[in-house]
């Protein structure tokens, strides 16, 4: 039995899986691998963040540089406006900038009439700067300033025409059995339109403009081919030799300009903002009535400390044989023209409008009609029928018409008289037409391009 026990040997159990040492080595390798991946990811993230921060810093520097360039553009625009307050609207490059480029746009956005009778244009300057090493990061600065605006002569955004004309079936004037004397008219003062098309300014026979005539450069689509001549389809300023068939040819003279005729870019003047609160009732002066306007008038909405009379109504009509006299400086704002058979009447004068007293010699400041409707139908714009009118008109979206009043027409039939000369300060309209009347406008007090160093009042600044 002992021999049997000693003869039996125990066989070791077989191993299942790696040893503990091998498992520990594998875990270490895995940890190193994961650590390397983690470090690589963190390094990439850090590098990307560094690049992003560097790019953001560069963009910030470029944006700051662009802002300085835009400010330089505003400064240059202000310098140009100080040198020439009548600087036309438009976009111009800023000059002598070494760190990038800039351009500025000047736009006239409003017109303000001040207590001393002068006018100021509200000019908006928008300047954009771009750094030289990154033009894709622009900066824009917008500033609004008031600039002095000298309104004189006649100025239109569209066509201007002057006609001597005839009345009824007879020419204006006397008939002595030998010849007819046409109604020769004279327009005294400068005439300007932004239009650059044939017949931008038209003068019929026996019409003389005693002043300069300025029209716009030729329009890209319908431009004129010659600055002046007698062809209505080709000439920018038409000087007609047509006399209507009355009398011998030598009785009548071709329309002429006693001044310079030139082409020049000019700003399109905007509507002037009307007072915030206006009357809902029109101003109507009925046939045969007289009306004297002074400070404190029932229609006056100006505060007592304002020396002007300010009237704001939907429209104003002065009927036949009326007399309206202004004794104190008056601004008449028209906000809602009357739809009628003539279109949309903003102001109609069938009588006589005059300025007297301390404003007698300043029609530009004595009485100003300002037409500012909130909307304008271009096919039926507001109409201003001036009649026998003394004062000024600012209606850049309206058609302005000067012709004989009904009172004058009676005198023409009875006596063959010529209409009185209209004495106005300035006329601004979308289009201007004068028929059978002479008009004298106020001349500029200084040269159009006189340098000035006045400070321009800031209205608004945004960036």
ZIKABEL-V380152 format. One record per helix or strand. SS is the DSSP state (hx for helix, st for strand). FROM is the first residue (numbers start at 1). LEN is the number of residues. Records with the same first field share a line. If there is no record, write none. Layout:
SS: FROM-LEN, FROM-LEN
This chain:
hx: 2-5, 20-64, 249-3, 357-3, 363-4, 406-10
st: 90-4, 100-14, 119-13, 134-16, 153-4, 160-4, 166-2, 170-2, 175-1, 180-1, 185-4, 191-3, 197-1, 201-3, 207-4, 213-3, 223-1, 226-4, 235-5, 256-2, 261-3, 283-3, 290-4, 309-5, 316-3, 323-4, 330-5, 338-3, 343-7, 352-4, 367-5, 382-4, 388-1, 391-12, 422-14, 439-2, 458-5
